[in-house]
């Protein structure tokens, strides 16, 4: 049995497991976040044998929701907590974003007021506001260095026709109790591109989300918690306590309560995979040296789709610009008419003051799940259980939401949730009247890809000899359409494209060098290993003679991250 000790002297002498490799874009950005925060990173053992002691809470997933909830539970004195992370804590979805902590989410409040009412919109606001305060409290209590600062948040109109919708958002925000106002273009002189005004919500915040997650992990250990990294959970037994948590390594833990904090629940019995849509976007970081009236002030996001979607802010004490955008449904790259990273670079240099000769400091690929009714699923995992919890479907706004959701999970775990106003987020809700149109769209989307992609792959597969070095594509391999990757040395990896979740074909993500399933969001590396669930099993590896994976996975990340 392996245990994690909370003292730094003990941490520095542990035998360390090998790193679960990440796509290059993910590793590069995590490295940049770590360096910009000037933060050393603790490294935790993997669980390789049965954990002999029955625990009170097992948290599956080490992103901001899992870490926030783990810390809340540990602080509460409700019992001993163990957190299991498939890779490294805080290095995936929680890191790969702009790091905005905002209660204003594009046109969310006008959607909620029209679909529900101002009261529910107010509850939505409240969880996010409390989440921001929770982050601030943890930073102050545990001395977390994560570049936190309060900023005004702006949602701007990139097209004149969007002005009326955004002005309605101002009204809806104020109805929900969130202070908002409309600002004209002349009031934002540092924006050097044509736009038509913006919704302003003051006193929101931004931070280095990865550095914050590392701070949460250290705080959790300090409070007496235990963390295992490189420990992928494959199943949680039963609907009533206690539960057995099974791991890919063959290890297991028995726990009275389990929080499934895995982006999308890995337990299909909850049905959440059929109630959400996976959406992705792209991000880059550039050096930034504007001053005075030309220096960007605040955080920004456009109202728009595809190449019209842009989100940006300054970071690293104003010395860097983080920009994201060009979003589309996961694994549907055809919706983007040009290189999404080149498009972001062009916008940053032509419209945001980045020097023409500036080189990108980092880039990343991000995605999240959106629900049919615009409200995340938070609470009990499914009907019939009071010991399994989850949160998913944050719609790309999960940082403040996750920190607020942790309070609600604690409330439920303590048995005080029966009359909670946060029950509107109930993860077991199936309000077909409200989500029927979106549910039909989600299932039509899945059905389309389940059949179409297999046919398209068979018809359009490339000749293997035409696969270029560094290229990822569907090719003819021994008469079948296979997922093929050739590294810079001409070495080859070939995978079966059938997703290990429910059988859709994974598509090539040529920008992130990964195989992505458009149906429910499972993602795999070039060797077929799981990057993102709900799948917990890899793609079938047909052939591989890759000599290491530096060109794809940036495995040198181990050499550049400092460890306690």
N, C-alpha and C positions, 0 to 999 in steps of 0.2 A: 504494500500500500504506500502511495506517495502522497505527501502533504506539502502544502505551501506555507512557508513561515513568513511572518509579517516584517521581521527586521531586515534592514538593508544588508547587513553583514552576512546574514544567512542567504539572502537572495543571490548575492554575488558568487557564492560557492556552490550553487546547485549544478547538477548535470543537466544540460539543456537538450531539449528535443530538436530535431531538424525542423526547418521552417516549411510550412505549407506554402508553396509558391503561388504568387499572385500575378495577374496580367501586368505588363509593363506600365500601363497608364496608372493603375492603382498603386503600384509600388513607388513610382516616381513621385506622385503627389503626396503620399504618406511621408516619404523622405523629406520633401520640401516642407511640409507642415511641421515635422519634427525639428528640422534645422531652424526654421523661422522662429519657433518657440524656444529654441536653445534648451531643449528638454531631453534628458536621458530617459530611456524607456525600460521598465522592468520586463522581465521575460519569465514566463511561468511554465512549469513542467506539464507534460501531457499525462493523462490518466491511462494506464496500460493494464491495470488489474482491477478486480472487484474492490470497490470502496466498502470497507467492512462496517463502518458506522452508519446507521440510518440517520438521515438528516431531516431537518424540518422543511427547508426550501431548497430546491434545485432550480437555478435559472439557466435556461438553455439559450445561449447567445450573448455575446459580449459587445454589442453595440450600445448606443446611448440609452435606449430603452432598457435593455437588460442590466446594464451597469447602474442606471438610476434606480431601478426597482430593487436590485440586489442591495444597494446601499441603504435605501429606505427600510427594507425588511430587516437588515442587520442592525440599523440604528434603533429600530422599534423594540428590540429585545424579545422578539417572538420566537427566537430559536437560532440554530446554526444554519448558515447558508453556504452553498457551493455553486459557483458559476462555471459553466462549461462553454468553451468557445472553439469552434471548428478550426480557426486559423490563429490570428492574433487579435487581441481586444482592440476595438475601435478602428480597425483598418479598412473596413469595407464601406457600406452605405453611409455610416455615420461620419466618415472622413471625407468621402467624395462628394462634396457639395460646396456651396459658397459660404457656409458658416453663418447664416442669418438666423437670428432669434427674433421672430416677428409674429405678432398676433394677426397681422393683416396678410391675407393670402390671395392676392390678385382679385378676382371677382367673387370670392367665396361668400361674403356676407349678403350680397344681393341675391345670390343663389339660395342661401339658407332662408332668408326672409320670405322670398317668393315661394319656395317649396314647403317651408314649415311655418315659422313665425319668428318674430323678433326675440321671443324668450329663448328659443333653442339657439338662435344665433348668439345670444348673450352668453349662454352656457358654453358654447364653442369658444367664444372670446375668453371666458374666464379660465378655462383649462390652459390655454396658451399663455395668458398673462401670469398665471401661477407657475407655469413651467419656466418662464423667463426668470421669475423671482427665485425659484428653486435653484436654477443654475447660479445665479448671483450669490445666493446664500452658501452654496457649496464652495464656490470660489473663495469667499471670504473665510469660511470656517476652516477649510483645509489648505489655504494658501496655494491654490491652483494657478499656475502661470499659463494663461491661454489667450492672451491678447484680447481680453474682453473690453468692450466699450459700448456705451449707449449711442445710438444713431437714429436719425429719422429714416423712415422707410417710404419709398416712393414707387407707385405703380403708374407708369407713364403710357400715354397713347402714342403709338408709333404711326397710326393712321387716323385721319380726321374723323372717320366714321365711328371710331371707338370712343370718342369724347362723351357722348350721351350715356353710354354704358358705364363708363368710369365715374361720371358724376352721380349716377344712381348708386354706385358703390359707396360714395361718400355718405349719402343719405342712409344707406343700410348699415354702415359701420356705426354711425352715430345712434341709430335706433338700437343697436346691440350693445351700446355703452362704450364703444371704442372711438376715442377722439380722432376725427379725420377732417380734412379740409381739401379744397381744390386749389392748386397752384398753377399759374400760367407759365408758359415757357420762359418769359423774361426773368422769372424768379429763380431760374436754374441756369445761370450764365455759364457754368462749367460744362454743361452738356452741349457739345459742338456739332450736334446733328439735328435734323429737323424732327420735331415732335410737337405734340399739340396739348401739352399740359399733363398734370399728374395728380393722383390721389396721394396726399401726404398724411402719414400717421407718425406722430412724434414719439420719441423716447422708447424706441425699440432697441435692439442690441445686435452685436456681431461678436464672433469669437473664433478661435482656432479649435474646431470641434474635436479633432484628433487629440490635441494636447489636453483638452478637457476630459475626454474619455480616459486617457492615461491617468489623469488626476483622480478621476472617480475610482479607477481600479486600485490605485494606491490607498485611497481613503477607505475603500471596502476592506482591503487587507488590514489596514490599521484598526478598523472596527472589529476585526476578528473573523472576517470572511475568508473563503478559500477559492482560488481560481486555478483552473486547468485549461491550458491552451492546446492547440493542435489536437483537439478531442472532439471529433464529430459525432453528434448524437444521431442515431438512426431510428429510434422508436421510444415511445413512452407507453407503458402498459396500463390498461384499465381506465375506468372512469371514476373510480372511488379510491380513496387513500387506503394504504400507501401505494406508490407507483414505482415501478422499476424502470430506470432510464438506461437504455442499452446504447453502447457506443461502437463505432466502426472497428475499433481496436480489439473488441471482445470484452472490454471493461464494462462495468455496470455500477449504478448507484441506486439505492432505495431511498425514496423521499416521500414525506407526507404530503407535500405540495410541490407543484411544478409550474414555473412560469415559462411559457414557450415564446421566446423573444427572438425569433429567427427570421425577421423581415416579413416572410409569409410563413404561417405555421407549417411545419414539416409533417404534421399529423393530418392526413387527408380526411379523417373522420369528422373534422370540424366543418368541412365543406367550403372554407374560405377561398380556396383556389378557384372556385367557380363563380365567385362574387366580386372579383377584382380584375383590373386590367393593368398589365405591366407597361410603363412608359419610361423612356430613357432620354438622356440629354448628354451634352459634351461640355467639357470645361478646360480652361487654360489659365496659366498664370504668367504675367509679364512684369518686368521691372518698370517702375513708375517714378518719375521725378518732377512732376508738375508742382508748381507752388502758387500761392496767392489765389487770385480769382479763377485761375484755370484748374485748380485742384478740386477733384471731385469731393463733394460733401454728401454723406448719407449712403443709403443702400437702394438699389434700383432693380426693377423688373418690368419688362414690357408686357402689355396685354397682346398676345399674338400666338400664332401656331407656326411650327416648323421653323423656317429661316427668319421669321419675324419675331421669334421668341429670344429674348436676351435678358440676362440677369448679371449684375456686376456690383462690385464694391472694392474699396481699398483694403489692404491687409498688411501685416508685418510693419506696423507703425507708419503706414502710408507709403512704404517703399515698394509695394507690389500691388498689382491689380488682378483680381480673380474675376473671370468672366465665364458664364455658362450659357447654354441655350441650344437652339436648333433641335428641339425635342420632337420625338415621334414615338409611336408604339414600338416596343422592343422587337428587334429582329425584322423590322420593315424599313431597311435602309433606302429602299426605292422612293420613300417619301421625301428624302433629302436630295435635291438636284445637284448638289456640289459637295466637295469635301467639307464636312462640318467644322473641322479644326481650322482649315484655311479661311473659312467664312468668319469664324470668331476672330482670328488674327487680323483680317482685313477691317472688321468693325472696330477692334480695339485701337488700331493705328490710325484709321481715318476719322473716327468719331469720338474717341475717349482720351486722346493725348498721348498714347504710347508711341515712343520714338520709332521712326520707320526702320531703323537698323537694329531694333531691340530683338533679342532672341527669347523664345519662350523658356521660362524657368521650369515649367512642368505642365502636364496635361492629365486629364482624367475622364473617365466614363462613368456616368451615374444613372441609376434608375430606381423607380419606386412604384408602388401599387396604388391605384386609385379606386375608390368604391363607387357604386352606382348612385348613391344618394349624397355624395360629397362629405360624408361623416365617417371617420375612422371606426374600425371595430376594436373595442377595448373592453376587457372584462373576462368573464368566465369563457373558457374555450368553446364549450358546447353545452347543450341541455343535458341534465343528469349528473353534472359534476359540480362540486363546490371546492375542488382542490387543484384544478387546472386553469391557468390564466393565460391571456395572450393580449397582444395589441398589433394591429397591422392596418394597412391602407391609409397612410398619412398623406398621400397625394403630393409628395415632394416637399412637405412642410413638417417633417418629423422631429426637428431638433427641440423646439419649444414644446411641441405636443408630447414628445416622449417623456420629457422631464415632468410635465404635468400629469401624464397618464400614470406615472409611478405612484402618485398620491392616491389615485383611484384604486389601483391594484392593492395597495396597503389597506385602504378602507374596506375592500371586499374581504381580504384575508383576515382582517380583524372582526369580521362579521357585522360591520356597521353599514353595509351598502344597500340595505333594503329600500331606504327612502332617499338615496343619494340623487341629486339632480344630474349627476354624471351617468346615470343609467340610460340616458339617451344615446350613449356610445355603446351600449350592450353588444358585445361581440356575437351574441346568439340571435340577434334580431333578424327577422326575415320579412321585412315590410314590402311584400310583392307589389302592393298598390303603388308605392312610390318608386320602386326601382325596376318595375317590370320592363319598361322600354330599354333601360340600360342593360338589364340582365339579358334581354333578347339580343342586343348588340354584342355583348360579351360572348354568349354562346354561339352566335353566328360567326364571330371572329374565330373562335376555337375550331368550329366545324370547317370553316374555309381552309384554315391552315392544316388541319388534320388530313385532309384529302389533297388539297391543291399542291402543297409543298412537295409531297412525295412524287407527284406527277412532274412538277416543274424540275425537280432535281434529276429525275430520270431522263427527261428530255434535254435539259440544258447543261448536263454535266460536261466539264472540260476534259480535254485529253490530258492525262497526267504529265506527259512530256512538255506541255505548254505551261505548267505551273512554275512561276518564277520564284527565285530566292526571296524569302520573307513574305510570301503570299499564302493566304488561307482561302480555299475555295472547294466547292463540291466538284469532284473529279471522277472519272471512270477508273475504278480500281478493280481489276479482275472481273470486269463485266458488271459491276454494281456501282451505284452512286454512293460515294463515300466522302466523308469530310477529310480533306488532305491539307497538310501544312508542310512547307519546305523551309528549313532554316537557311541562314546565310551561308552555311557550309554545304548545302545541298542534301542534308539529312532529312528524312521524311517521317511524319507521323500520320497515321490513318485511323479514323474512328468510324464506327457505325453511327449514323445520324439519328437513329431512333432514340428519342428522349426516354431516359430511365424512369420518368415520372408516370406519364400516361400514354406515351407512344407517339406523340407528334414528332415530326422531324425538326431537329435543330437547324438553324440557318447560320451562315457565315457572318460574323461581325468582323469585317476587314479592318475596322478602325481600332478595335481593342484586341484583335487576335484571339477571339473566343468563339465558341459555338453556343448560340442563344436560342432557346425555345420560345417562339412567339405565343404559344398557347397560355402558359402559366408562369413563365419567367425563369425557368431553370437555366443556369448558365454553366458552361464547362470550359476548361482550358484546352490547349491544343492536343493534350494527351487524353482528354475526356474526363479529367478529374473535376469534381463538383466545385464550382465557384460560388454559386448562389442556389438556394432551394427554390421550390419545395422538394426537388429531388434530393435524395440522400445517397443515391448510388451513381457511379460514373457511367459514361458512355462506354460501350464495348470497344476496347482498343484492338484494332485489327492488326496493325503493324506499327513499329516504332524503332528507329535507329538513331534518334536524336542524341547527340553527345552533350548532355547538360541542356539547360534551357535559358541561358543568359539573355539571348536575343529576344526572347518572348516574355519571360517572367521576371526579368531583372532580379535574379537570385542574389546579385551582389548587394541587394538591400540589407542583408545580414551584416555586411562589412561597413555600412554607412550609418546604421542606427546604433547609438550608444546604449548600453544596457547597465542597469544596476548590477 
